[in-house]
Amino acid sequence: MTPTRETFGNISDGSRWVFYGLAVAATALFAWGLHRRVALWRQGRPIGLRALLSGSWRERISRWRPGARRIAIEGLGQERVRGRGLASGAHGLLFSGFMVLLLGTTLLEVDHLAGMVSSNLHFHQGLYYRVYETTLDLFGVLFLAGCLLFLFRRVRRPPSVGHRASDWGVLAAFLAIGVTGFLVEGLRIGWQRPEGVGATCSPVGLWISTTFLHGWGEGELRRGHVVLWWVHSLLVLGFIAAIPHTRLLHFIAGPLNLALAPATLGVLPPVRMEEVEATGRVGVGDVRHFTQQQLLSLDACVECGRCEEACPAFATAKPLSPKKVVQDLRGVMESLATPVPEGEAGVHGAVVGAETLWACTACSACTRVCPVRVDPVGLILELRRHLVAEGTLSGTAAVALRRMQSSSNPWGLPPGERGAWIEGLSKPPAPSA
């Protein structure tokens, strides 16, 4: 007998229609939440998305190739996530498990819809079925292992990692989705009683069925299967609806930022006088003066703390945390959900203090370690430009600039002593004629 299983086995037709209705509702909540975030990003300065889509196909591919490459290598390949021990391992396990389970669920629904068109299009059977079931069992275990490692890390509460109450709910939901998925599989094997490879290709479900459900009657197994199937389904649909409203938004904002971020990070774009004359401003005084990509990057941040750990200013107790700057700016961006007059979404003073901005050495260490290419240095330098344009430059930076103006060096040394620093150093031999 060819090994296979029915997608909605043991689920009544009425329950299927209710499920699809709830799926539509969950998708609508997801779309509504995402629309609200996109509306916030669009309040920034345009980045020329239409130009990226114009021209011939060859020109379009050329423009999008760098971003697509970053998504493939840094996103799917997790290039920038590796190298942090427990955190990297936990993220790798959870990410790989999640992606394979998502793909498996999608393929199962495709098979179901194809089978409704014609039984000849049903492909969830035979060798494909065996490989599919074994693969999903394996990656389901990896997904749960990643969740447990993240739970352990949350309990330890490393100071560099951001903590929100909703994070516990997200982790609990992930664990519940994984556990109920395996229980549903075990109950299905219990009442379906597949034989041979049809059972052994789902080793976790078979273990649950033979270890914990031994002695259950078919009626009990079928009733338990329906109950757990609904619990699992509601958890999954709730997860979909919650993505734009929790830290899970990173699933969408992260890849988008990888695609749209500048190819070279940590480079300050020049001030264009045409833009200054048109807008009457230099730098960023209102959160809407950032570009749309920069506002998007605020939602891509998940407060992993890598930028904070790499920041030399933070390490020397300066009043600067790149992570906090990004999150504070994100808070101001969220205030734009209700109409705010121009200039009243300010980001200076109580939001980001001048001492914080001038504590940054612009070394770009934070930018280079961010897994999704959030650029705190670019944000900080744009804020600094506003301070300089408003004449509020003070402290050592102001002194250095005055000395540069008067003595052509930031130390205020007389011009005749500019070369004194090389005294005592061995000089290279003069080039031969």
N, C-alpha and C positions, 0 to 999 in steps of 0.2 A: 504493500500500500504506500502511495506517495505521501511523504510527511508534509503536512500543511495544517493550517488552523483558520477558522473564520474570524474576521476582524471584530465583529460585534457578536461573537458567540455567547449565548446565554443572556443576551440583552434584548429586551422586547423592542418591537418597532416603535411603540410610543416613546420609550426611553431614548431611542436613537434620535427622534425628532426633537425631544427636549434637549438632548445634548447639543445638537446642532444649533438650536436656538440660543442656548447659553454661550456657545462658541462665538456666534455672531455678536452677542452682547459684549463678551470679553474683548473681542477684536475692536468693537466700537469704542470701548473705554480706552483701549490701547491707542487707537488712532486719535481720539480726543486729547489724551494726555500728551502725545507726541506733537500734535498740532500746536498745543500751547507752548511747548518748549521751542519749536521751530519759530513761532511768532516772536519769542524773546531773542533768539539768535538774529533774526532778520532786522532787529532794530539797530544793529551795528552798521558800520560803513560797508558798502557793497564790496565784494571781492571778485566781481566779474564772472559769475557762474555761466552767464549766457555766452561769454566769449569762449569758455572752455568747451561749449557744445556746438560752436559754430565752425564753419569751414568743412573741408573734405573729411572723409573717414580717416584717411592717413594722418591728417593734422590733429583730429580729435584723439586718435589712439596715441599719438606722440605726446599730447598734453596730459593724458590720463595715465600713461604708462608708469611714471615715477610713483604716483599715488597707489596704483594697483600693486606695484612691486612692494611698497611698504606694507600694504594690507596683507599680502601673501607672506612676507618674511617676518615682519615685526608683529603682525596680528595673528595670523594662523600659525606661523612658525614660532611665535613667542620669543623672538630673538632678544628683545629688551627686558623680558621677564626673568630670564635665566640668571643664575649666579647669586641668589639670595637665600640659599639653604631651604629652610622649612617653607618660607613664603613662596618661593619659586616652585617647589615640589607640590605644595597644596594647589596653587593656581594651575599648574600643568595638569594635574589629575582631574580637577574639577572641570577645567576648560575642555580637555579632550573627551571626558565622559559626557559632558553636556552636548558637545557638538555631534558626537556619534549618536546619542540618544535622540537628539532633534532630527538628525538625518533619518534615523530608523523610523521614527514616528511619521515623518513626512512620506517615506516610501510606503509605509503600511496604508496610509490614507490614499495614496496614489493607486495602490493595488486594489483597494476597496472600490474606488470610483471607476477604475478601468473594468473591474469585474461586473459592475452594474451595467456597463455598456455591452460587454460580451464576455461570456465565460472563457473564451479563448484568450482574452487579454489578462487573465489572472496569472500572475507570475510568482506569487508568494507560496512557493511549493518546491519540492525536490531539493536539489543541491543548494539553490539560492536560499531556501528556507533554512537549511541546516547551518549554512555560513551566517545568515542573518541572526538567528537565535543565539548562536554561540558568541558572536561578536557583541551583541547587545548585552548579554549576560556579563561578559568580561568588562565592558566599559561601564556598565551599571555599577559594578563593584568599585571600579576606579573612581567613579563620580562620588559614591558614598565615602570612599577613603579621603578624597579631597575635601568633602564637607566636614568630616571629622577633624582633619588637620586644621582647617580654618577655625573650627569651633575651639580646638585646643589653643590656637593662637589668640583668639578673642578672649579666652579666659585668662591668658597670660598678660593681656593688655599692654603690648609694647608701646612706649610713649610716642613714637613717631607715627603710629597708625591712628587715623581718625576713627572715632567711635560714635555711632548713633544708635538710638534705641531700635530703629527699624532694622538694623543689621542683624539683630538676633532673630527677628521675624523672618527675614530672608533665609538665613541659615536653617532655621527650623522648617521652613517650607521646603527647602531643597532636600533636607533629610527625609521629611515625610513623603515627598514625591518618590524618592528612591526606594524607601522601604515599602510603601504601599504598592509600587510597581512590581516588586518581587513577590509580595504576598498575593497580588492578583494573578501573577503567573503560576504560583504554587497552587492556588485554588483551581485555576483553569486546568492544570495538569491532573489535579485530583479528580475532577468530574469528567474530564474528557478521556482520561486513561490512555494516552498515546503509548504505542509500543515501539521497542527497539530504538533506532536513532531519532525517531520523532520525540522521544522523551529525553534521551541523553544529550541532545544538542542544546538543551536548556538546563545546564547542571545546577544552577542556583535554585531555579523553580522546582526541579526534581528533588533536590535536597530538602527544601521547605515542605514539599508535598509528602515525602516519605518520613520525615523526622517529626514535624509538628502537626501534621494533619492525618496521621495514621489512625485508622479506626473511624474516621468521619464517614457518614453516609452520603450518598449522592445528593440528597435533598439539602443537607446541611452545607455541603460544599458549594452547591449552586446558589443558595441564599447568601452565603458568605462572600461568594464571588461578586454578586450583584452589588452588595453593600460596599465592599472594598473598591470595586470598579468605579462607583460613583464618588467615593472619597478621593480616589486618585484623580479622577477627571476634574472634579471641582478644584483640587489643589493646582492642577496644571492650568486650568482656565483662569484661576485667581492670579497665578504667576504671570500669565500673559497680560492681564489687565493692569498689574502693578508695575510693569517695567518702566513706564515713563514717570512714575510717581515716587520711585525709590532710587537707591544707588544703582539698581539694575539698568538705569538709563545708560550707564557706561557701555552696555552691550551694543548700543546704537551710536552714541556720541564718540566712543573710542575709535572704531573703524573709520567713521566719517572724518575725524580729526587727523588720523593717519593719512587719509587720502588728500586732504586739503591743506595740511600744514606745509609751510615753506620747506623746500628741499634741503636748505642749509639752515640749521637752527642757530640761534645766538648771534645773528647778524642784524644790526640796527639799520632799517631802511632809511634812506636820506629824506630830509624834509624838502618837499617840493613847494617852491614859492607860489606856483599857480594855485595849489591847494590852500596855502595859508591866506592868500588874497581872497579866495572864494569863500572860505569859512571864517576867517578872522581869528583863528586859533592855531596854537602849536601844541602838540601833545594831546593828552587825555585829561579832561577835567570832569567829564560826565561819562558814565559807563557806556553810553551809546556812541562815544567817540572811538571805541575799539572797533576793529573789523568784525564782520560776521563770523569769520573763522575763529577769532580770539574769543568771542562770546561762546561759540560752540565748544571750545577747548575747556571752558570753565565747567561744563557739564561732563566732559570726558574724564575729569579728575575724580579718582575714587579714594583720595587721601591715603594712599599706600605708604607715604612717608619717605620714599626714596629720595626725593628732592631735599627734604629736611636733613636726612642723614648725610647727604653729600655737600651741604652748604657750609663753607668755611666761616661765614659770618655767624650762622647759628651755632656752630661748634665753639666759637669764641665768645658766646653769650652776648652777641650783638642783638638789637631789637628787631630781628628779621627771621621769619619762617616763610620760605617760599610757599609751602602748603597753605599756611594761614592767609597769605596774600590772595591766593587763588580762591579760597573758600569765602573770604570776605567780599571779594568782587562778585562772586556768584550770588551772595546774598543780596547785593545791590541790584544785580540783574533781575533777580526774582521779584523785586519790588516793582518792576516794569509791567507785571501782570495787570496792574491797574494803571490807567493813563497818568503819566507824570510829566509836567511841563519841562521843556528843554532847559537844561542846566540844573534841575533839581534832583537828578540822580547822581549827585556828586560822589566822588570816591576818595577825596582827600580829607585830611583832618581826622575825624573820629573813625573813619573806615580804614584808611591806610595812612599812617602818620608820616611826616617828612623824615623823621629819624629812621624809620623803617626803610624808606626808599634809598636814603643815602648810605645805609649800612651795607647795601648790596655792592659787591666788588665787580659785578658783571663778568664773572669767570665762566659762566654758563655750565657749571657743574650740575646744577639742578636740571637744566634742560636736557643734558646729554644722558641722564639716567632715567628720564620719565618713560615708562613703557608705551604711552600713547602720544608722546611728543607734545605734551603741554609745555609752553614756553614762558615760565615765570619771568625770566630776564627780559623778554620782549615787552611784557606787560609793565614791568617796573620801569624800564627805560622810557616808555611812552608817558608814564606818570611823571617821571623826572623832567621830561621836556616841558610839561605844563608848568612845573614849579619854576624852571628857569625863565620861561616866557613871561610868567607873572611877577618876576623879580623877587621871588621868595627864597632864593638860594642863600644858604647860610652855612656856617660851620667850616670844616676843613676844605670842603669842596669850593666854597666861595673864596677862601684864602688862596687856594691853589690857582683858581682862575685869575684872580687879581695879580698874583705873582707872574703868571704866564703873560699877562698883558704888559706888565712893567719890566720884567726881566727875561722874558722868553723861556722861563723854566719854572716848575711848580715849587721850587725851594727858595726862590728869591735871591739866588746867588748872582754876583756881578758877572757880566758877560765874559770878563777876562778869566774867570775861574770855571768856565763850563767844562774844560777838559781836565780839571784837577783829579777827577775820579780815576783816570788811567795811570796816575803816578804810581810807580812801584810795580806795575805790571810789565811782564815781558812783552816786548813789541815784536810783531811778526817781521820777518826780513823783508826788505824792500824788493819789489818785483824786479827781475833782471830786465835790462833793456832789450 
